[in-house]
C-alpha cells in the first residue's frame, strides 16, 4: 500500500462530483485523491503550493552554499559598493 501524505483523502469519483466542496472542506490542508485506494494526485491550495516551492528552492540554495563553502580558498573578495 502506498503512503498517503495528507490529512484528508477522497475517492476519485467523490472528488469528481464536487471538487469545490472538497477544497472548502479541506481548507488549507492537502487532499489525497485516490484511484483504486492509491493516491492518484494531491490537491493543494495555491498558498500551500507556493510554500512547497519555496522550501524546495531553499533546500537547493543550502546545497549550493555548502558546496561553495568547501572552496572558500578560491573565493575572491569584492566590495559590495562596487558591484
Buried (B, 14 or more C-beta within 10 A) or exposed (E): EEEBEBEBBBBEEBBEEEBEEBBEEBEEEBBBBBEEEEBEEBBBBEEBEEEEEEEEEEEEEEEEEEEEEEEEEEEEEEEEEEE
